Structures are given as structure tokens and as C-alpha cells.
Amino acid sequence: MLSVHDVAIRLKVTDQHIRSLLRKEELKAEMVGEQWIIQQDAVNQYVKDFNIEIEPDDHPRATAEIPDVVALSFFSGAMGLDIGMEQGGVSALLACEFDKACRLTINKLSQ
């Protein structure tokens, strides 16, 4: 049995988002007293039914080597500029993006 907070941590979203899913009955749970109790099977079913992609963890640096030209990429998007810079010999040490879909793309590119 999982609490709202436990599920939020597993899905990498806020507690408030989980409560919203519970109110909309997209995530099945049982109210015990004043607290929601959620079964792991219900979480797995929610992920499957709504095709949820759980955001990957941050990556450690691939190497301790620091290039001659240092670049940090903020607002990276899907990393088009970063790919172009790398082809020109400048590798970004960091990619930072707010948009979840873009972060998933960055994760696929870094594998």
C-alpha cells in the first residue's frame, strides 16, 4: 500500500498532481480515514493505461575530461543547437531543459 507522497515520488510528480488524478478517478485508490491508500497494481495500471513516461534521473558526467572550450546548454529544447555545436567541436558539459518531452528526447540522445 502506498501513500499519495509515495506515488508522487515514484512517478516524479507533485503530491497535488496525484490528488488531482485521484479526484478524476484516473488513478484508483481507497480513502481510509482522511488519507488515500493506493495499491502498487493501481499505479502500474495507471502508467499502462495512460502511456506514462516516467522522467529519467539526471545523468552523471560521462568523463572527468574538460574540453578546451566549455559550453553549458540552457533552454536546450531537443538539443538541435547542441548537436550542431558538437559537430563544430564544442561539446556542452550540461544540458538543461524545463519541458518534459524535450528532457525525454535529451535522455534518448545521451544513451
C-alpha positions in Angstrom: 0.0 0.0 0.0 1.3 3.4 -1.0 0.5 7.0 0.2 0.0 9.9 -2.1 3.5 11.1 -1.4 5.0 7.6 -2.2 3.2 7.5 -5.6 4.3 11.1 -6.3 7.9 10.2 -5.7 7.7 7.1 -7.9 6.0 9.0 -10.8 8.2 12.1 -10.3 5.3 14.4 -9.9 3.8 16.5 -7.1 1.6 15.2 -4.4 -1.0 17.7 -5.7 -0.9 16.1 -9.1 -1.6 12.7 -7.6 -4.5 14.0 -5.6 -5.9 15.5 -8.9 -5.6 12.1 -10.6 -7.4 10.5 -7.6 -10.3 13.1 -7.8 -10.6 12.5 -11.6 -10.5 8.7 -10.8 -7.7 8.2 -13.3 -5.7 6.6 -10.6 -7.7 4.1 -8.4 -7.4 4.3 -4.6 -9.2 3.9 -1.4 -9.9 6.6 1.2 -9.1 5.3 4.7 -10.0 8.0 7.2 -8.6 11.1 5.7 -5.8 9.5 3.7 -5.7 7.9 0.3 -4.3 4.4 0.1 -3.1 3.3 -3.3 -2.1 -0.2 -4.3 1.0 -0.7 -6.5 -1.1 -2.5 -9.0 -3.2 0.6 -9.4 -0.1 2.7 -10.1 1.1 0.1 -12.7 -2.3 0.1 -14.3 -2.4 4.0 -14.5 1.1 4.0 -16.1 0.0 1.4 -18.7 -3.5 2.9 -19.4 -2.3 6.5 -19.9 1.1 5.5 -21.5 3.0 7.5 -18.9 6.7 8.0 -19.4 8.5 8.5 -16.0 11.1 11.1 -16.3 14.6 9.7 -16.1 17.1 10.6 -13.3 19.8 13.2 -14.0 22.9 11.7 -15.6 26.4 11.8 -14.1 29.1 13.3 -16.2 30.4 10.8 -18.8 34.0 11.7 -18.2 36.2 13.8 -15.9 37.9 15.4 -19.0 37.2 19.1 -19.5 37.5 20.3 -23.1 39.4 23.5 -24.2 36.1 25.2 -25.0 33.5 24.8 -22.3 29.8 25.2 -23.1 26.7 24.9 -20.9 23.3 24.5 -22.7 20.3 26.2 -21.0 16.9 26.0 -22.6 18.2 23.1 -24.6 14.9 22.1 -26.3 15.5 18.9 -28.3 19.2 19.8 -28.5 19.4 20.8 -32.1 21.9 23.7 -31.4 23.9 21.4 -29.1 24.2 18.8 -31.8 25.4 21.5 -34.3 27.9 22.8 -31.7 29.2 19.3 -31.1 29.7 18.8 -34.9 31.7 22.0 -34.8 33.9 20.7 -32.0 32.2 22.3 -29.0 30.6 19.8 -26.6 28.2 21.0 -23.9 29.0 19.8 -20.4 25.4 20.3 -19.3 22.0 20.3 -21.0 19.2 21.9 -19.0 15.6 21.9 -20.2 12.2 22.5 -18.4 9.9 20.8 -21.0 9.4 17.1 -20.1 9.1 15.9 -23.7 12.4 17.6 -24.5 14.1 16.1 -21.5 12.9 12.6 -22.6 14.5 13.4 -26.0 17.7 14.5 -24.4 17.7 11.3 -22.4 17.4 9.2 -25.6 20.2 11.2 -27.2 22.6 10.7 -24.3 22.2 6.9 -24.2 
